[in-house]
Amino acid sequence: MFYNARLLQAAGFSVSLTLTRGDFMAYMIGMAVGGVVGMLLLSRLTLWMFKRLGDNERRILVAHAVAYVLAVGLGGLGYADGGPPRFLYAASVYGLPTLLWLAMDLLGLKGRRFKGQVSN
């Protein structure tokens, strides 16, 4: 179970800050799924925004770079939790999902070109 330990301690409750193995695995799976789904949505939005560039590698690279910068910026502020921004932590959370969707989009472009659906 996850809870805000500082808030509970301020209210007078005794709080153990140790995570069991199951809690840690649930946390890591949640972070992985959240990173993959979040980057999927953000990359689709940026690909849609840059569709005027055509269906080519430049559009895919620019869109994913912008999505990554947005995710790190917003995620770093979100992970601050009342403290300083944690941009490096956000970069580590969203780095692999960004590379995953970048590879999927580049492979999709290659497949569309192979089938003759893209002229460039």
SEFIPA-73502 format. One line per field, with one value per residue: residue number from 1; y, z, x of N, C-alpha, C, CB in turn; residue in three letters. Coordinates in steps of 0.2 Angstrom, whole numbers, plus 5000, padded with zeros to 4 digits. Atoms other than C-alpha are relative to their C-alpha. Glycine has a CB too. Layout:
N
k	(NUM/...)
n_north	(Y/...)
n_up	(Z/...)
n_east	(X/...)
ca_north	(Y/...)
ca_up	(Z/...)
ca_east	(X/...)
c_north	(Y/...)
c_up	(Z/...)
c_east	(X/...)
cb_north	(Y/...)
cb_up	(Z/...)
cb_east	(X/...)
r	(ala/...)
# end
This chain:
120
k	(1/2/3/4/5/6/7/8/9/10/11/12/13/14/15/16/17/18/19/20/21/22/23/24/25/26/27/28/29/30/31/32/33/34/35/36/37/38/39/40/41/42/43/44/45/46/47/48/49/50/51/52/53/54/55/56/57/58/59/60/61/62/63/64/65/66/67/68/69/70/71/72/73/74/75/76/77/78/79/80/81/82/83/84/85/86/87/88/89/90/91/92/93/94/95/96/97/98/99/100/101/102/103/104/105/106/107/108/109/110/111/112/113/114/115/116/117/118/119/120)
n_north	(4994/4994/4994/4995/5001/4994/4997/5004/4999/4994/5001/5003/5008/5003/5002/5004/4998/5005/5003/5007/5002/5000/4993/4997/5002/4996/4993/5000/5002/4994/4995/5002/4999/4993/4997/5002/4998/4993/4998/5002/4995/4994/5000/4999/4993/4997/5002/4997/4992/4999/5004/4996/5002/5006/5006/5002/5001/4994/4998/5005/4998/4993/5001/5004/4995/4995/5004/5002/4994/4999/5005/4998/4993/5001/5005/4997/4995/5004/5004/4996/5002/4995/4999/4998/5004/5006/5001/5006/5006/5000/5002/5008/5003/4999/5001/5006/5000/4996/5004/5005/4998/4997/5005/5002/4996/5000/5007/4999/4996/5005/5005/4997/4999/5006/5002/4995/4996/4993/4998/4998)
n_up	(5000/5000/4996/4999/4993/4996/4998/4995/4994/4997/4997/4994/5001/5000/5007/5002/5007/5003/5005/5001/5007/5004/5001/5005/5006/5002/5001/5006/5006/5002/5003/5007/5004/5000/5005/5007/5003/5001/5006/5006/5001/5001/5007/5005/5000/5004/5008/5003/5000/5005/5006/5006/5003/5005/4997/5001/4994/4996/4997/4995/4996/4996/4995/4994/4996/4997/4995/4994/4997/4997/4995/4994/4997/4996/4995/4995/4995/4997/4996/4995/4994/4995/4999/5007/5005/5001/5007/5002/4999/5006/5006/4999/5000/5007/5005/5003/5004/5006/5005/5002/5005/5006/5004/5003/5005/5006/5003/5004/5006/5004/5002/5005/5006/5004/5003/5005/4998/4998/5006/4999)
n_east	(5004/4997/5003/4995/4997/4999/5007/5002/4996/5002/5006/4999/5000/4994/5000/4994/4998/4997/5004/4999/4999/5006/5001/4995/5002/5006/4998/4996/5005/5004/4996/4998/5006/5001/4996/5001/5006/4999/4996/5004/5005/4996/4997/5005/5002/4995/5000/5006/4998/4995/5001/4999/4994/5000/4999/4993/4996/5000/5006/5000/4995/5002/5006/4998/4995/5005/5004/4995/4999/5006/5001/4995/5002/5006/4999/4995/5004/5005/4996/4997/5003/4999/4993/4997/5002/4996/4999/4996/5004/5005/4996/4998/5007/5002/4995/5002/5006/4999/4996/5004/5005/4997/4999/5006/5003/4995/5001/5006/4998/4996/5005/5004/4996/4999/5007/5001/5005/4997/4996/4993)
ca_north	(5000/5017/5033/5049/5045/5063/5068/5053/5056/5074/5068/5058/5040/5029/5025/5012/5018/5001/4993/4974/4965/4964/4983/4987/4976/4984/5001/4996/4988/5004/5015/5005/5004/5022/5027/5017/5022/5040/5041/5032/5046/5060/5054/5052/5069/5076/5066/5073/5091/5088/5079/5094/5088/5073/5055/5053/5050/5069/5071/5055/5061/5079/5073/5060/5073/5086/5072/5067/5085/5088/5072/5076/5094/5089/5073/5082/5095/5081/5070/5085/5081/5098/5098/5103/5097/5079/5081/5067/5055/5059/5057/5039/5035/5041/5037/5019/5021/5035/5024/5010/5020/5029/5012/5006/5021/5020/5001/5006/5019/5006/4994/5007/5011/4993/4991/5007/5017/5032/5041/5048)
ca_up	(5000/4996/5006/5010/5025/5029/5030/5041/5053/5055/5060/5074/5066/5067/5049/5043/5027/5022/5006/5005/4989/4983/4986/4976/4962/4961/4961/4947/4936/4938/4934/4918/4912/4916/4906/4891/4890/4894/4881/4868/4871/4871/4855/4846/4850/4844/4828/4825/4828/4816/4802/4790/4789/4779/4783/4785/4798/4802/4807/4818/4826/4830/4837/4849/4854/4858/4867/4878/4882/4887/4897/4907/4910/4916/4925/4934/4941/4945/4954/4965/4978/4987/4985/4970/4953/4949/4930/4930/4938/4925/4911/4918/4919/4901/4892/4888/4883/4871/4863/4862/4853/4842/4836/4833/4823/4812/4809/4804/4792/4785/4783/4774/4762/4758/4754/4743/4754/4757/4742/4751)
ca_east	(5000/5006/5003/5011/5022/5026/5007/5004/5019/5013/4996/5004/5004/5019/5025/5037/5046/5052/5045/5042/5047/5030/5027/5043/5038/5021/5029/5042/5028/5017/5031/5036/5018/5015/5030/5026/5008/5012/5025/5014/5000/5013/5022/5006/5001/5018/5017/5000/5007/5021/5012/5015/5033/5028/5030/5049/5063/5064/5046/5048/5064/5058/5041/5049/5063/5049/5039/5054/5058/5040/5039/5055/5050/5033/5038/5053/5041/5028/5041/5047/5034/5036/5055/5067/5062/5069/5073/5086/5074/5061/5074/5078/5059/5055/5071/5067/5049/5054/5067/5054/5041/5054/5060/5042/5038/5055/5051/5033/5040/5052/5037/5026/5040/5043/5024/5025/5013/5025/5034/5049)
c_north	(5006/5006/5005/5000/5006/5003/4995/5001/5007/5000/4996/4992/4998/4997/4997/5002/4994/4997/4992/4999/5001/5008/5003/4998/5003/5007/5000/4999/5006/5005/4998/5001/5007/5004/4998/5003/5008/5003/4998/5006/5006/5000/5000/5007/5005/4998/5003/5007/5001/4997/5004/4999/4994/4994/4998/5000/5007/5001/4995/5002/5006/4998/4996/5004/5005/4996/4999/5006/5002/4995/5001/5006/4999/4995/5003/5004/4996/4996/5004/4999/5006/5002/5003/4995/4994/4998/4993/4994/4999/4998/4993/4997/5000/4998/4994/4999/5004/4996/4994/5002/5003/4994/4997/5004/5000/4993/5001/5004/4996/4995/5003/5002/4994/4998/5005/5005/5007/5001/5002/4994)
c_up	(5000/5003/5001/5007/5004/5003/5006/5007/5003/5003/5006/4999/4999/4993/4998/4992/4996/4995/5000/4993/4996/4999/4995/4993/4997/4998/4993/4994/4998/4997/4992/4996/4999/4995/4993/4998/5000/4994/4993/4999/4998/4993/4995/4999/4996/4993/4997/4999/4994/4993/4994/4998/4996/5004/4999/5007/5004/5004/5007/5006/5004/5004/5006/5004/5004/5006/5006/5004/5005/5006/5006/5003/5005/5006/5006/5005/5004/5006/5006/5007/5006/5001/4993/4994/4999/4992/4998/5001/4995/4994/5000/4999/4993/4995/4996/4996/4994/4995/4997/4994/4994/4995/4997/4994/4994/4997/4996/4994/4995/4996/4995/4994/4996/4996/4995/5002/5001/4994/5002/5002)
c_east	(5004/4997/5005/5002/5001/4993/4998/5004/4998/4994/5001/5001/5008/5001/5006/5001/5003/4995/5001/5001/4994/4998/5005/4999/4994/5002/5004/4995/4996/5004/5002/4993/4998/5004/4999/4993/5000/5004/4997/4995/5004/5003/4995/4998/5005/5000/4995/5002/5005/4999/5001/5007/5001/5001/5007/5003/5000/4994/5000/5005/4998/4994/5002/5005/4995/4996/5004/5001/4994/4999/5005/4999/4994/5001/5005/4996/4995/5003/5003/4997/5001/5008/5003/4998/5005/5000/5004/4996/4995/5003/5001/4993/4998/5004/4998/4994/5000/5004/4996/4995/5004/5002/4994/4998/5005/4999/4993/5001/5003/4995/4995/5004/5001/4993/4998/4995/5003/5005/5007/5004)
cb_north	(5000/5002/4997/5007/4996/5005/4999/4992/5000/5005/4996/5001/4998/4995/5006/4992/5006/4994/5003/4996/4993/4997/5004/4998/4992/5000/5003/4995/4994/5002/5001/4993/4996/5004/4998/4992/4998/5003/4997/4994/5001/5002/4993/4995/5003/5000/4992/4999/5002/4998/4998/5008/4999/5001/4994/5006/4998/5006/4998/4993/5000/5005/4996/4994/5003/5003/4994/4997/5006/5000/4993/5000/5005/4998/4994/5004/5005/4996/4996/5008/4993/4998/4994/5001/5004/4994/5006/5000/5000/5007/5004/4999/5003/5007/4999/4994/5002/5006/4997/4997/5006/5003/4994/4999/5007/5000/4995/5003/5006/4997/4997/5007/5003/4995/5000/4997/4998/5000/5005/5005)
cb_up	(5006/4992/5007/4999/4999/4996/4995/4998/4998/4994/4995/5005/4993/5005/4995/5001/5000/5004/4993/5002/5000/5003/5006/5003/5000/5005/5005/5001/5002/5007/5003/5000/5004/5007/5002/5000/5005/5006/5000/5002/5006/5005/5000/5002/5007/5004/5000/5004/5007/5002/5000/5002/5006/4995/4997/4996/4998/4995/4996/4998/4997/4994/4996/4998/4996/4995/4997/4997/4996/4996/4998/4997/4995/4996/4997/4997/4996/4996/4997/4998/5003/5006/5001/5000/4993/5004/4997/5004/5007/4999/5000/5006/5004/4999/5003/5005/5005/5002/5003/5006/5003/5002/5004/5005/5002/5003/5005/5005/5002/5003/5005/5003/5002/5005/5005/4994/5006/5006/4996/5006)
cb_east	(4995/5002/4997/4996/5007/5003/4995/5000/5007/4999/4995/4995/4997/5002/4999/4999/5004/5003/5001/4993/5003/4994/5000/5007/4999/4995/5005/5005/4996/4998/5007/5002/4994/5000/5008/5000/4994/5003/5007/4996/4996/5005/5004/4994/4999/5006/5000/4994/5003/5007/4993/4999/5005/5005/4995/5003/5006/5001/4994/5001/5007/4998/4995/5004/5005/4995/4997/5006/5002/4994/5001/5007/4999/4994/5003/5005/4996/4997/5005/4999/5002/4998/5004/5007/5000/4997/5003/5007/4996/4996/5006/5003/4995/4997/5006/5001/4994/5004/5006/4996/4995/5007/5004/4995/5000/5007/5000/4995/5004/5005/4996/4998/5007/5002/4995/4998/4997/5004/4996/5000)
r	(met/phe/tyr/asn/ala/arg/leu/leu/gln/ala/ala/gly/phe/ser/val/ser/leu/thr/leu/thr/arg/gly/asp/phe/met/ala/tyr/met/ile/gly/met/ala/val/gly/gly/val/val/gly/met/leu/leu/leu/ser/arg/leu/thr/leu/trp/met/phe/lys/arg/leu/gly/asp/asn/glu/arg/arg/ile/leu/val/ala/his/ala/val/ala/tyr/val/leu/ala/val/gly/leu/gly/gly/leu/gly/tyr/ala/asp/gly/gly/pro/pro/arg/phe/leu/tyr/ala/ala/ser/val/tyr/gly/leu/pro/thr/leu/leu/trp/leu/ala/met/asp/leu/leu/gly/leu/lys/gly/arg/arg/phe/lys/gly/gln/val/ser/asn)
# end
